[in-house]
Amino acid sequence: MALLALRTCATETGLPLNEVRLLAQHLLKLTRAALLIREDQPVTDEQHAEFHALLARRVEGEPIAYITGTQEFYGRPFKVGPAVLIPRPETEELLEKVLASLQQPVPPKKRLRVLDVGTGSGAIAITLALESKVSLEVHACDVSEKALCIAQENAVQLKAEVHFRASDWLLAFETEATFDLIISNPPYIVYGDPHLHQGDLRFEPAVALTDFSDGLSAYRALAQAAMRHLTPDGILWVEHGYHQRETILEIFAAAGLCDCESHQDLAGLDRMICARRPAC
């Protein structure tokens, strides 16, 4: 029998102790509280070897979420893998804004149709379906079949009613398909940005991070799609890079969207924009 010796592992690998503990929790299927009580418990030689293999993967930079296969988002565990972007706190802030906007009065017995474009793990669509105080019919699309499989698994596991569809932006939707709300956290990193080769981003799907161009292609596509697929007075919400606010506002206005508003995240950075399709 061997000991995990978590503090020693943290010192030897240079990993933060909290990350070492997360990997131990994953390996031993223990809660944080249970692990703290049994931090240096004996383990089998097989478990010891597996634990050090997990540590080695993290030392190489692989994200904790991909190693454990799960990431918490809005208080719920979401399955993730290399086919999907890891849900981030900034996107939780986007959802807070959207959910707050949905608390405003809507016509009696009206069920709002919502579309999450580029759903990835399904975090946005599923959370909207589970958290909204307003009745929603939630749809989600993604160009990646592998991502859609993960999103569908999450919806089943979390008991959320979401309609999924494979689509490159909204190209697979019929012309007459309309939504009261479209939301998206699209790829917005400029191709060639050095951040794509640093940290967790090295392991995440490039197609979910960059448009392989100027980082704005998604917003042009979403603006045009919103004018076709939003109901009159329908709303488009997007997340974006901290430096893209002015250009995206110009793109949306040029497409015909109105009442464009920028919102900041908790760090005081411009990271979200909402816009409306005119009523006529």
KOLMAR-78984 format. One record per residue (C-alpha): residue in one letter; x, y, z. Coordinates in Angstrom, 1 decimal, m for minus. Each point is the difference from the previous one (the first is absolute). Layout:
// residues N
  type      px      py      pz
     a       X       Y       Z
...
//
This chain:
// residues 280
  type      px      py      pz
     m     0.0     0.0     0.0
     a     1.1     3.6    m0.7
     l    m0.9     3.5     1.2
     l    m1.1     2.7    m2.4
     a     1.9     2.6     2.1
     l    m1.8     2.9    m1.7
     r     2.2     2.8     1.5
     t     3.1    m1.8    m1.1
     c    m1.4    m0.5    m3.4
     a    m0.8     3.7    m0.3
     t     3.5     0.9     1.0
     e     1.7    m2.5    m2.3
     t    m2.1     0.9    m3.1
     g    m0.4     3.7     0.6
     l    m3.7    m0.3    m0.3
     p    m2.3     2.0     2.3
     l    m1.2    m2.2     2.9
     n    m3.7     0.7    m0.9
     e     0.6    m1.5    m3.5
     v     1.7    m3.1     1.5
     r    m2.9    m0.4     2.4
     l    m2.5     0.3    m2.9
     l     1.8    m2.8    m1.9
     a     0.0    m2.1     3.2
     q    m3.8     0.6     0.4
     h    m0.5    m1.1    m3.5
     l     2.1    m3.2     0.3
     l    m1.5    m1.1     3.3
     k    m3.5     1.4    m0.6
     l    m0.1     1.9     3.2
     t    m1.4     3.4     1.0
     r     2.4     2.7     1.0
     a    m1.0    m0.4     3.6
     a     0.5    m3.8    m0.1
     l     3.4     0.4    m1.6
     l     1.2     2.5     2.6
     i    m0.9    m2.5     2.7
     r     1.9    m2.8    m1.8
     e     2.6     2.0    m1.8
     d     2.9    m2.4     0.5
     q    m2.1    m3.2    m0.1
     p     1.7    m3.1    m1.3
     v    m0.8    m0.9    m3.6
     t     0.7    m3.0    m2.2
     d     3.1     0.0    m2.2
     e    m2.3     0.3    m3.0
     q    m1.7     3.1     1.4
     h     3.4     1.5     0.9
     a     1.2    m0.5    m3.6
     e    m3.2     1.4    m1.5
     f     0.2     3.0     2.2
     h     3.5     0.8    m1.1
     a    m1.1    m0.4    m3.6
     l    m2.7     2.6     0.6
     l     2.6     2.3     1.6
     a     2.2    m0.4    m3.0
     r    m2.8     1.0    m2.4
     r    m0.6     3.2     2.0
     v     3.7     0.8     0.2
     e     0.0    m0.2    m3.8
     g    m2.8     2.7     0.0
     e    m3.1    m2.1    m0.7
     p    m3.0     1.8     1.6
     i    m1.3    m1.5     3.2
     a    m3.5     0.0    m1.5
     y     1.1    m2.3    m2.9
     i     1.9    m2.3     2.4
     t    m3.0    m0.4     2.3
     g    m2.5     0.2    m2.8
     t    m2.2     2.6     1.8
     q    m0.3     3.7     0.6
     e    m2.4     1.7     2.4
     f    m2.1     2.8    m1.6
     y    m2.7     1.9     1.8
     g     0.2    m2.5     2.8
     r    m0.5    m3.1    m2.2
     p     2.5    m2.6    m1.2
     f     0.4     0.0    m3.8
     k     1.8    m2.7    m1.9
     v     2.8     1.4    m2.1
     g     2.7    m1.3    m2.3
     p     2.4     1.1    m2.7
     a    m2.9     0.5    m2.5
     v    m1.5     2.9     2.0
     l     1.1     3.2     1.6
     i     0.3    m0.1     3.8
     p    m2.9     2.2     1.4
     r     1.4     3.1     1.7
     p    m1.1     2.4     2.8
     e    m0.4     2.8    m2.6
     t    m2.7    m1.9    m1.8
     e    m1.8    m0.4     3.4
     e     0.0     3.8     0.1
     l    m1.6     0.1    m3.5
     l    m2.7    m2.4     1.2
     e    m0.7     2.2     3.1
     k    m0.7     2.9    m2.4
     v    m2.2    m2.1    m2.3
     l    m2.0    m1.5     2.9
     a    m0.5     3.4     1.5
     s    m1.3     1.3    m3.3
     l    m2.4    m3.0    m0.2
     q    m1.6     1.0     3.3
     q    m1.7     3.0    m1.7
     p    m3.7    m0.4    m0.8
     v    m0.9    m2.1    m3.0
     p    m3.5    m0.6    m1.5
     p    m2.1    m2.5     2.0
     k     0.5    m3.6    m0.9
     k     2.8     1.0    m2.4
     r     2.8    m2.5    m0.3
     l     3.1     1.7    m1.2
     r     2.1    m1.8    m2.7
     v     3.7     0.2     0.8
     l     3.0    m1.2    m2.1
     d     3.5    m0.5     1.3
     v     2.4     0.2    m3.0
     g     3.3    m2.0     0.3
     t    m1.3    m1.8     3.1
     g     3.1    m2.2     0.7
     s    m0.6    m1.8     3.2
     g    m3.5     1.4     0.1
     a     0.8     2.0     3.2
     i    m1.9     3.2    m1.2
     a    m3.1    m1.8    m1.4
     i    m0.4    m2.4     2.8
     t     0.5     2.6     2.7
     l    m2.6     2.3    m1.7
     a    m2.5    m2.9    m0.1
     l     0.5    m0.8     3.7
     e     0.4     3.5     1.4
     s    m2.5     2.2    m1.9
     k    m3.1     1.2     1.9
     v    m1.6     0.6    m3.3
     s    m1.3    m2.9    m2.1
     l     2.6    m0.8    m2.7
     e     0.2    m2.3    m3.1
     v     3.8    m0.4    m0.1
     h     1.9    m0.9    m3.2
     a     3.7    m0.4    m0.5
     c     2.3    m0.6    m2.9
     d     3.6    m0.8    m0.8
     v     2.0    m0.8    m3.0
     s     1.8    m2.8     1.8
     e    m1.8    m3.4     0.3
     k     2.4    m1.0     2.8
     a    m1.0     3.2     2.0
     l    m3.7    m0.7    m0.6
     c     0.4    m3.5     1.4
     i     1.6     1.4     3.2
     a    m2.7     2.7     0.3
     q    m2.8    m2.6    m0.4
     e     1.6    m2.2     2.7
     n     0.1     3.1     2.3
     a    m3.7     0.8    m0.7
     v    m1.0    m3.6     0.8
     q     2.1    m0.1     3.2
     l    m1.2     3.4     1.2
     k    m3.7    m0.7    m1.1
     a    m0.2     3.1    m2.2
     e    m2.3     0.2    m3.0
     v     2.1     1.4    m2.9
     h    m0.4    m0.6    m3.7
     f     3.4    m0.6    m1.7
     r     0.9     0.4    m3.7
     a     3.1    m0.3    m2.0
     s     0.5     3.4    m1.8
     d     2.8     2.3    m1.2
     w    m1.3     3.1     1.6
     l    m3.7     0.1    m1.0
     l     0.3    m1.4    m3.5
     a    m1.8    m3.2     0.8
     f    m3.1     1.9     1.3
     e    m2.9     0.6    m2.3
     t    m0.5     3.6    m1.0
     e    m3.3     0.2     1.9
     a     1.6    m1.2     3.3
     t     0.0     2.9     2.4
     f     1.1     0.5     3.6
     d    m0.7     2.6     2.6
     l     3.5    m0.3     1.3
     i     3.3    m1.0    m1.6
     i     3.1    m0.4     2.3
     s     3.5    m1.0    m0.9
     n     3.5    m0.2     1.4
     p     1.7    m0.3    m3.4
     p     3.7    m0.4    m1.0
     y     1.5     3.4     0.2
     i     3.8    m0.3     0.4
     v     2.0     1.4    m2.9
     y     1.8    m2.7    m1.9
     g     3.6     0.0     0.9
     d    m0.5     1.5     3.4
     p     2.7    m1.5     2.3
     h    m2.5    m0.8     2.7
     l    m1.2    m2.9    m2.2
     h     3.3    m1.7     0.7
     q    m0.1     0.6     3.8
     g    m1.6    m1.6     3.0
     d    m3.2    m1.9    m0.3
     l    m0.7     1.5    m3.5
     r     2.6    m2.4    m1.5
     f    m2.3    m2.9     0.7
     e    m3.4     1.5    m0.8
     p    m1.6    m0.3    m3.5
     a     1.4     2.7    m2.2
     v    m3.3     0.4    m1.8
     a    m1.7     1.0     3.3
     l     2.7     2.6     0.6
     t     0.9     1.7    m3.3
     d    m1.7     0.7    m3.3
     f     3.5    m0.5    m1.6
     s    m0.3     3.7    m1.1
     d    m0.5     3.3     1.7
     g    m2.1    m1.3     2.9
     l    m3.1     1.8    m1.3
     s    m1.4    m2.5    m2.6
     a    m2.4    m1.4     2.6
     y    m1.5     3.3     0.8
     r    m0.6     0.8    m3.7
     a    m1.8    m3.3    m0.4
     l    m2.0     0.4     3.2
     a    m1.1     3.5    m1.0
     q    m1.3    m1.1    m3.3
     a    m1.6    m3.1     1.5
     a    m1.7     2.1     2.7
     m    m1.6     2.2    m2.6
     r    m1.4    m3.1    m1.7
     h    m0.9    m2.2     3.0
     l    m0.8     2.4     2.8
     t    m3.7     0.9     0.5
     p    m0.7     3.7    m0.2
     d     1.4     1.5     3.2
     g     1.9    m3.2     0.6
     i     3.3     0.2     1.8
     l     3.5    m1.2    m0.8
     w     2.6    m0.5     2.8
     v     3.6    m0.7    m0.6
     e     3.2    m0.4     2.0
     h     3.2     1.6    m1.5
     g     3.6     0.9     0.5
     y     0.8     2.9     2.3
     h     1.4     2.1    m2.9
     q    m2.8    m0.7    m2.6
     r    m2.9     2.1     1.3
     e     0.1     2.9    m2.4
     t     0.5    m2.1    m3.1
     i    m2.8    m2.4     0.9
     l    m2.4     2.9     0.7
     e     0.8     1.3    m3.5
     i    m0.6    m3.4    m1.5
     f    m3.4    m0.3     1.7
     a    m1.1     3.5    m0.9
     a     1.0    m0.5    m3.6
     a    m2.0    m3.2    m0.2
     g    m3.1     1.9     1.1
     l    m0.1    m1.0     3.7
     c    m0.9     2.8     2.4
     d     0.1     0.9     3.7
     c     3.5    m1.6     0.3
     e     1.2     0.0     3.5
     s     3.4    m1.0     1.5
     h     0.4    m1.6     3.4
     q     3.0    m0.5     2.1
     d     1.1    m3.1     2.0
     l     0.9     0.0     3.7
     a     3.5     1.1    m0.9
     g    m1.3     3.2    m1.7
     l     0.8    m1.2    m3.5
     d    m2.3     0.4    m3.0
     r    m1.0    m3.7    m0.6
     m    m3.7    m0.2    m1.0
     i    m2.3     1.7    m2.5
     c    m3.7    m0.2    m0.6
     a    m1.9     1.4    m3.0
     r    m3.5     0.0    m1.3
     r    m1.6    m0.7    m3.3
     p    m2.2     2.9    m0.8
     a    m3.8    m0.6     0.1
     c    m0.4     1.2    m3.6
//
